[in-house]
Amino acid sequence: MKFDDFDLTPDLLDALYYMGFRDATPIQEQAIPSILAGKDLIASAQTGTGKTAAFLLPVLNFIAEKKSTHTHTLILVPTRELAIQIDQQIQGFAYTLNVTSIAIYGGGDGSDWGQQKTALTRGADIIVATPGKLISHLSQGYVKFDQIETLILDEADRMLDIGFYDDIMRIVSYLPKKRQTLMFSATMPPKIKALSSQILQKPDEISLEMSKPAEGVIQSVFLTHENQKVPLAKHLIDAKPDFKSILIFTSTKKKVNEIVRGLKSKNYKVEGISSDLEQREREEILLRFRSRETRVLIATDVLSRGIDIKDINLVVNFDVPGDAEDYVHRIGRTARAETTGEAITFVSETDMPRMHRIERLIGSEVPKTPLPDYIGKGPDWKIKNTTPREHFKKKGAFKEKRNQSGRPKQERKSEMHSANSEISAQPRKKTILKATETNRKTDQGENQQL
């Protein structure tokens, strides 16, 4: 289906064609007509499927047609980076439209509070905000949301993971009951269903959720001992000189620093991103990575969801994530928008049960690649004396059940532990507004790292 098959304004179609967009993705094909019809919607789809455009295009179409003088749409997101990213997309899609937007997120030094207050008082067509920062403004009494027509929750599962449920419900209390509400989520756990029953009215439901990597991702595994991982990372970087953008995920910010030190010994253009850095430093690091000035970026799972950094050639899992779904999100940073990319996972002996569960989740065995001879021999694959191939032959693929009672207590405990943090992003022009969230429990969503 092409975008001109939808009932979109000519100006909006012109902007899409100018940006090179002609054909709608599956989530857009299903969501856009439902939203244009004014229905509430709950939708799940993998990252990289075009779900942001699926809700932005009909919203921009409404605004262009109505030319209202009040704030039309409120978009709630879990992180600063995603707020900035969505606001940038609004500016791109609205290139030919007279639409204003504001992105509000925490992490600044507080100097922009007055400017932010003025902008919110005057209003904008679309407000994109993290819940904690928005609550700070709502509590002051100068923000009026009584004419909001559309509420959108993007990455809703992530917001609940961080602990934004109470803030979301408080924000909803400021909105008119007669509104359109859209909820987008990468996954659809019971808590998302419960939230939707509270804030949505007879919603349409779309489920394109697939716990499988994108087709363009070439996956492989190296079975390694811990002391072989940094030498192996160096080997991969050297072996792929044409790869100009490499993202390495690890579980803790301590490991981020260790990997950076290990790779800098060979003078690679490498940087790490963690909550130990000031916001401006994090913004500059992401900008350098996007521009290819930095070739290798080391990060925690904060970058695994909702962040669109184009043309990443290689994703390396320095360790196996505790949650099998996070594996899909991690490697989803490459092979976006029908491109191809590689995803390589380092699996130590203690990581093998987790990797086995990932293979069960995605329904296929990830090929095991021998280590280079000079690095040495890695551990053998040992999962209850059953190889993944034998498992699939006997049992077939099936989706992992969370917190299965038969799993060891320590493994379940490890999987329950997750990092919920925010990072900053490239500062935008005047439409981006930011301020500090102080003394709030929701700061955990912006400052906490594994």
C-alpha positions in Angstrom: 0.0 0.0 0.0 1.3 3.5 -0.9 0.8 6.6 1.3 -1.3 8.3 -1.3 -3.8 5.5 -0.8 -4.5 7.0 2.6 -6.7 10.1 3.1 -3.8 12.4 3.8 -3.5 16.1 2.9 -1.5 16.9 -0.3 1.0 18.9 1.8 1.8 16.0 4.0 2.1 13.7 1.0 4.5 16.1 -0.6 6.7 16.0 2.6 6.7 12.2 2.5 7.7 12.0 -1.1 10.3 14.7 -0.6 11.8 12.5 2.2 11.7 9.5 -0.1 8.8 7.6 1.5 6.3 6.0 -0.9 5.2 2.6 0.5 3.7 2.1 3.9 5.0 -0.6 6.3 2.6 -3.3 7.7 2.1 -1.4 11.0 1.3 1.8 9.1 -1.1 0.0 6.7 -3.1 -1.2 9.7 -2.8 1.7 12.2 -3.2 4.8 10.0 -6.8 4.1 8.8 -7.8 3.2 12.3 -6.4 6.4 13.7 -7.8 8.6 10.9 -11.2 7.1 11.8 -10.8 8.5 15.3 -10.6 5.1 17.1 -8.6 4.3 20.1 -5.7 1.9 19.3 -3.4 -0.5 21.1 -0.6 -1.8 18.9 2.5 -3.9 19.2 5.3 -4.2 16.7 9.0 -4.6 16.7 11.3 -1.6 16.7 12.3 -0.5 13.3 8.9 -1.2 11.7 7.8 2.4 11.2 5.4 2.6 14.2 6.4 6.2 15.0 5.2 7.4 11.5 2.1 5.2 12.0 0.9 7.6 14.7 2.6 10.8 13.6 1.1 11.0 10.1 -2.6 10.8 11.0 -2.0 13.3 13.9 -0.3 15.7 11.6 -3.1 15.3 9.2 -5.7 16.1 11.9 -3.8 19.3 12.8 -3.3 20.4 9.2 -7.0 20.1 8.5 -8.3 21.6 11.8 -5.8 24.4 12.3 -6.6 24.5 16.0 -5.2 27.1 18.3 -4.7 24.8 21.3 -2.4 21.8 22.0 -3.8 18.9 20.0 -1.6 16.0 20.9 0.4 14.8 23.9 3.0 12.1 23.3 4.5 10.4 26.4 7.8 8.5 26.0 10.2 6.9 28.5 13.5 8.6 27.6 15.0 11.9 26.6 16.5 10.3 23.5 13.2 9.1 22.2 11.5 12.5 22.9 14.2 14.2 20.8 14.0 11.6 18.1 10.2 11.9 17.8 10.3 15.7 17.8 12.9 15.6 15.0 10.6 13.3 13.0 7.7 15.7 13.5 9.8 18.5 12.1 10.6 16.4 9.1 7.1 15.2 8.3 5.7 18.7 9.0 8.2 20.3 6.6 5.4 21.7 4.5 3.0 22.3 7.3 2.6 25.0 9.9 2.9 22.7 12.9 4.7 23.5 16.1 6.1 21.0 18.6 7.9 20.9 21.9 10.1 18.2 23.4 10.4 18.2 27.2 12.7 15.9 29.1 14.9 16.0 32.2 18.6 16.0 32.7 19.5 19.7 32.3 20.8 22.1 34.8 17.5 23.9 35.3 18.4 27.1 33.5 15.8 26.5 30.8 12.8 26.3 33.2 11.6 29.8 32.5 11.9 29.4 28.7 10.1 26.0 29.0 7.4 27.5 31.1 6.8 30.3 28.6 6.6 27.8 25.7 4.2 25.6 27.5 2.0 28.5 28.5 1.8 29.7 24.9 1.2 26.1 23.7 2.2 24.0 20.8 0.4 21.7 18.5 2.3 18.7 19.7 4.0 18.1 23.0 6.5 15.2 23.4 7.5 14.6 27.0 8.8 12.2 29.6 6.2 11.7 32.3 8.3 12.9 35.2 9.2 16.2 33.7 5.7 16.8 32.5 4.4 16.2 36.0 6.7 18.9 37.3 5.1 21.4 35.1 1.5 20.2 35.6 1.9 20.6 39.3 2.6 24.3 38.9 -0.8 25.0 37.4 0.1 26.9 34.3 -0.2 24.0 31.8 -3.7 23.5 30.4 -4.6 20.2 28.9 -8.3 20.4 28.9 -8.5 20.6 25.1 -6.1 17.8 24.3 -7.6 15.6 21.5 -5.1 12.8 21.2 -2.9 11.1 23.8 -0.2 8.8 22.6 2.0 6.4 24.7 5.0 5.2 22.8 7.2 2.4 24.2 4.5 1.9 26.8 6.1 -1.3 28.1 9.3 0.5 28.8 7.6 3.3 30.7 5.9 0.7 32.9 9.2 -1.1 33.4 10.8 2.2 34.6 8.0 2.8 37.0 6.0 5.6 35.3 2.6 4.0 35.9 1.5 6.5 38.7 2.8 9.5 36.6 0.9 8.3 33.5 -2.4 8.0 35.5 -1.8 11.4 37.1 -1.3 13.0 33.6 -4.4 11.2 32.3 -6.4 12.9 35.1 -5.6 16.3 33.6 -6.9 15.3 30.1 -10.5 15.4 28.9 -12.3 12.1 29.0 -13.4 12.5 25.5 -10.2 12.0 23.5 -8.5 9.6 21.3 -5.8 7.4 23.0 -3.2 5.4 21.2 -0.8 3.0 22.9 2.2 1.6 21.1 4.5 -1.1 22.6 7.2 -3.4 21.5 5.7 -6.2 23.6 2.3 -6.8 25.0 2.6 -8.2 28.6 -0.4 -8.4 30.9 0.5 -5.1 32.5 0.1 -3.3 29.2 -3.3 -4.9 28.7 -4.3 -3.8 32.2 -3.2 -0.2 31.5 -5.1 -0.2 28.2 -8.3 -1.2 29.9 -8.0 1.8 32.1 -7.3 4.5 29.6 -8.6 3.3 26.2 -12.2 3.0 25.1 -13.1 0.0 22.8 -9.7 0.1 21.1 -8.8 -1.5 17.8 -6.0 -4.0 18.4 -3.0 -4.6 16.1 -0.4 -7.2 16.9 2.7 -7.5 14.7 4.7 -8.5 17.7 7.4 -11.0 16.7 10.1 -12.2 19.1 12.4 -12.7 16.1 15.2 -10.6 14.7 14.7 -8.8 11.5 15.3 -10.8 8.4 18.4 -8.8 7.4 20.3 -9.6 10.6 23.1 -12.2 10.2 23.5 -13.8 13.6 26.4 -15.8 15.0 27.8 -16.8 18.4 31.4 -17.2 19.7 31.8 -19.5 22.7 34.4 -17.7 24.8 36.0 -17.5 28.2 35.8 -14.1 29.9 39.4 -13.3 29.3 39.0 -13.9 25.6 36.3 -11.4 25.0 38.4 -8.2 24.6 40.9 -9.9 22.3 38.0 -11.2 20.3 36.4 -7.8 20.0 39.7 -6.4 18.7 39.9 -9.3 16.2 36.4 -8.5 14.9 37.1 -4.7 14.6 40.3 -5.5 12.6 38.7 -8.1 10.5 35.9 -5.8 9.3 37.6 -2.6 8.2 34.6 -1.6 6.0 32.4 -1.5 9.1 32.3 2.1 10.0 29.7 1.9 12.8 30.0 -0.8 15.5 27.8 -1.0 18.6 28.9 -3.2 21.5 26.3 -3.9 24.2 27.3 -5.0 27.8 25.3 -5.4 31.0 26.9 -2.8 33.3 28.5 0.6 33.2 31.6 -0.9 34.9 32.1 -3.2 31.9 31.6 -0.2 29.6 34.6 1.4 31.1 36.6 -1.8 31.0 35.9 -2.5 27.4 36.7 1.1 26.4 40.1 0.9 28.1 40.8 -2.5 26.5 40.0 -1.3 23.0 41.7 2.1 23.3 45.0 0.3 23.8 44.9 -0.3 20.0 44.0 3.3 19.2 40.5 2.5 17.9 38.1 5.4 17.7 36.0 4.1 20.6 33.8 5.7 23.2 31.5 4.5 26.0 28.3 6.0 27.1 27.0 5.7 30.7 25.3 7.7 33.5 28.8 8.5 34.9 29.0 11.2 32.2 27.4 14.6 32.2 24.5 15.1 29.9 26.4 17.3 27.4 29.1 14.7 27.2 26.6 12.0 26.4 25.0 14.2 23.7 28.4 14.8 22.1 29.3 11.1 22.1 26.1 10.2 20.4 26.6 12.9 17.8 30.1 11.7 17.1 28.8 8.1 16.7 26.0 9.1 14.4 28.5 11.1 12.2 30.9 8.2 12.1 33.6 10.2 13.8 33.5 7.5 16.5 33.6 4.0 15.0 32.9 1.9 18.0 30.4 2.8 20.8 30.1 0.8 24.0 26.7 1.0 25.7 24.3 -0.8 28.1 20.8 -1.8 27.2 19.6 1.8 27.4 20.3 2.0 23.6 18.6 -1.3 22.8 15.1 0.1 22.5 13.5 2.9 20.6 16.7 4.5 19.4 17.1 5.0 15.7 20.8 5.2 14.7 21.0 4.5 11.1 23.4 2.2 9.2 25.0 0.3 12.2 27.0 -2.4 10.5 27.6 -4.6 13.5 26.1 -5.2 16.9 28.2 -7.2 19.4 26.7 -8.6 22.5 29.7 -8.6 24.8 27.6 -10.7 27.2 24.2 -12.3 26.9 21.3 -10.2 28.2 19.3 -11.7 31.1 16.0 -11.2 29.3 15.7 -13.1 26.1 13.5 -10.3 24.6 16.3 -7.9 25.2 18.5 -9.9 22.8 16.0 -9.1 20.0 16.0 -5.4 20.9 19.8 -5.3 21.0 20.4 -6.8 17.6 17.5 -4.8 16.2 19.8 -1.8 16.2 21.3 -3.2 12.9 19.5 -4.2 9.7 16.9 -1.5 10.1 14.6 -0.4 7.3 15.3 -3.4 5.1 19.1 -3.1 5.3 21.4 -5.9 6.3 23.8 -6.1 9.3 25.6 -8.5 11.6 24.9 -9.4 15.2 27.6 -11.4 17.1 27.2 -12.7 20.6 30.0 -13.6 23.0 28.8 -16.6 25.1 30.7 -17.7 28.2 30.0 -21.0 30.0 27.8 -19.2 32.5 25.9 -17.5 29.7 25.0 -20.7 27.9 21.6 -21.2 29.6 20.5 -17.7 28.7 21.6 -18.1 25.1 19.7 -21.4 24.9 16.6 -19.7 26.0 17.1 -17.0 23.4 17.4 -19.7 20.7 14.1 -21.1 22.0 12.5 -17.7 21.9 13.5 -16.9 18.3 12.8 -20.4 17.1 16.2 -21.2 15.6 19.7 -22.1 16.5 22.3 -19.3 16.2 25.4 -20.7 14.4 28.5 -21.2 16.6 31.7 -19.9 15.1 35.1 -21.2 16.1 37.5 -18.7 17.8 40.6 -17.7 15.8 43.5 -20.0 16.7 45.6 -17.3 18.2 42.9 -16.5 20.8 42.7 -20.1 22.0 40.0 -22.6 22.5 36.7 -21.5 24.0 34.3 -23.6 26.2 32.2 -26.4 24.7 28.5 -25.9 24.4 27.0 -27.6 27.4 23.2 -27.4 27.9 22.0 -30.5 29.8 23.9 -32.6 27.3 21.5 -31.4 24.5 22.6 -29.2 21.7 20.2 -26.6 20.4 19.8 -28.4 17.1 18.8 -31.6 19.0 16.4 -29.6 21.1 14.6 -28.2 18.0 14.5 -31.6 16.3 12.9 -33.2 19.3 10.7 -30.4 20.7 10.3 -27.8 18.0 10.6 -24.1 18.6 8.4 -22.6 21.3 8.2 -19.2 23.0 9.9 -18.8 26.3 7.6 -18.5 29.3 8.8 -15.9 31.8 9.8 -16.9 35.4 9.3 -20.6 34.6 9.2 -22.5 37.9 11.7 -25.1 36.9 14.5 -22.6 36.4 17.2 -22.1 39.0 16.5 -19.3 41.5 19.6 -17.4 40.7 18.8 -17.3 37.0 15.3 -16.0 37.7 16.7 -13.4 40.0 19.2 -12.3 37.4 16.6 -12.0 34.7 14.3 -9.8 36.9 17.1 -7.3 37.3 17.0 -4.7 34.5 18.5 -1.3 33.7 16.0 1.5 33.3 17.8 4.7 32.4 17.8 7.6 30.0 20.5 9.1 27.9 20.7 12.4 26.3 20.8 13.0 22.6 22.0 15.5 20.0 20.6 18.9 21.0 18.1 20.3 18.6 17.1 23.8 17.5 14.7 25.9 19.4 11.9 23.4 19.5 13.8 21.3 22.0 13.3 22.2 25.6 14.8 20.5 28.6 15.0 20.9 32.3 16.1 19.1 35.4 13.9 16.6 37.2 14.7 16.9 40.8 13.9 14.9 43.9 11.5 12.6 42.1 11.2 8.8 42.2 10.9 8.8 38.4 14.5 10.0 38.1 15.4 6.4 38.2 14.2 6.3 34.5 16.8 8.9 33.6 19.8 8.3 35.8 19.9 4.6 36.7 22.2 2.3 34.9 23.1 -1.4 35.3 
